[in-house]
């Protein structure tokens, strides 16, 4: 289901106050604050990794990496209004790093077997296969192209929001997206053509 | 179907994320890592406390014996800030571009990097302060009577100060230092000096004017003592802070560098000496860096230590065995985790995966039994759909 990037919008007053409280708690290393922080960020973090990687078998490990980084470094975030954006940046950096490593490894190591998480996530076989094809195509894009495409067309981010998430100018983001769309269209057409 | 609609279909087809049960397991795992860090920190401080106390005691003895008078150094390390009011972090680089960057100490000493200079404050404690000048010039006014020893390093040279006003110029291209003293006295040591050179008020020392001997290793007239005095002090490069530990690198998210540093420090030659938490930390990093063999050794070490770290390690080993298609090993490991204490956050996931592995192995009776047990405990679990199918089919 489509999800608007609600966490991207400037936080409301109650949300700011909540963020402020969380940050103060984590600065004094309180366990309860750590739990509350995880509860606050777990949804957006899981969602981003889920859509970027497609119910991946290493999903939980990557979520853990992000949560661990957030708990270790949240005490450095001084501005409560910037906290949610910072968590998103950490998440995107972890995922993009993982995507780059996988592309490198695929040059040398054949694709690995593994238990397919999509079986549990999408019960309908045909829908599952269509989703699988999309992610196989996305695997052929660069980390930045994939991220831009997923944020724009699956998560429904505005162009300015994609640019902000990637840390690029709007012009660069537009060029990146155009290139990503062209490449995806060409490869996905091949993918669809090759499917029985 | 065009590519836009393919992507949009994913948005509508894929659920929002993993099940709440799986997110609970993520939460428990993250909090377990948080708890381990909290427990590790005080032990580190407790081990270091006697060493710090010993250093302060030695400094006290040196000061009272070396100066033939009882001088109690200020009990606290001086507070230091930059002239823009920001507090200074040790080893943080200081760069003076077009303006002077001044460090002000609360006992009224000042160290001013002149425009174009770079340096670092490398040590501050009750007994001494060390400043490294990487390039350019600094001017210093050091308050007398604190009993604190000041040391300025510039390349291979050291300028020891007790209370004085001085200027130090250091050029890396010329490899030369100039020390000018306007008040008090300093001692300079370094290449070309076989004993400390005293520089008093109104005097200057320029190393470029020293006769060259240090660059002629075959010179037969150089005896052992002189050769040793001509060599720079055997220290780590003065402009480089000590390398971060593997823990610090992991803390900063630099996994590959952390593993390299742990290897360099010989940690992997002594895996059997690692405690469960450290073995798990390094094993997780190696796993995410796809260093399979290393990850397996480290996680196995964590596994045998038991407790929460052992449970998590066994679960990861199980996942890796399944990835490699080693179903027998995966079954053994997931089975172990599924029988673990309730506090282990991976019991549900491991049990579900064990159902799947059992099917892969053709162990249909086991799959059906496990499926029944799974559904009894976790009717809405991540693997509920598979468990239901297995129970019906077998």
Interface residues (C-beta under 8 A of the other chain):
Chain A: X1 X2 X3 X29 X31 X34 X35 X38 X39 X42 X43 X46 X47 X50 X51 X54 X55 X57 X59 X60 X61 X63 X64 X65 X67 X68 X69 X71 X72 X98 X101 X105 X112 X113 X114 X115 X119 X120 X121 X122 X123 X124 X127 X130 X131 X133 X134 X135 X149 X150 X153 X154 X155 X156 X181 X184 X185 X188 X189 X192
Chain B: X1 X2 X3 X4 X6 X7 X8 X9 X10 X11 X12 X13 X14 X15 X16 X17 X18 X22 X23 X25 X26 X27 X29 X30 X31 X33 X34 X35 X37 X38 X251 X253 X284 X287 X288 X289 X290 X316 X319 X322 X323 X324 X325 X349 X353 X356 X357 X382 X383 X385 X386
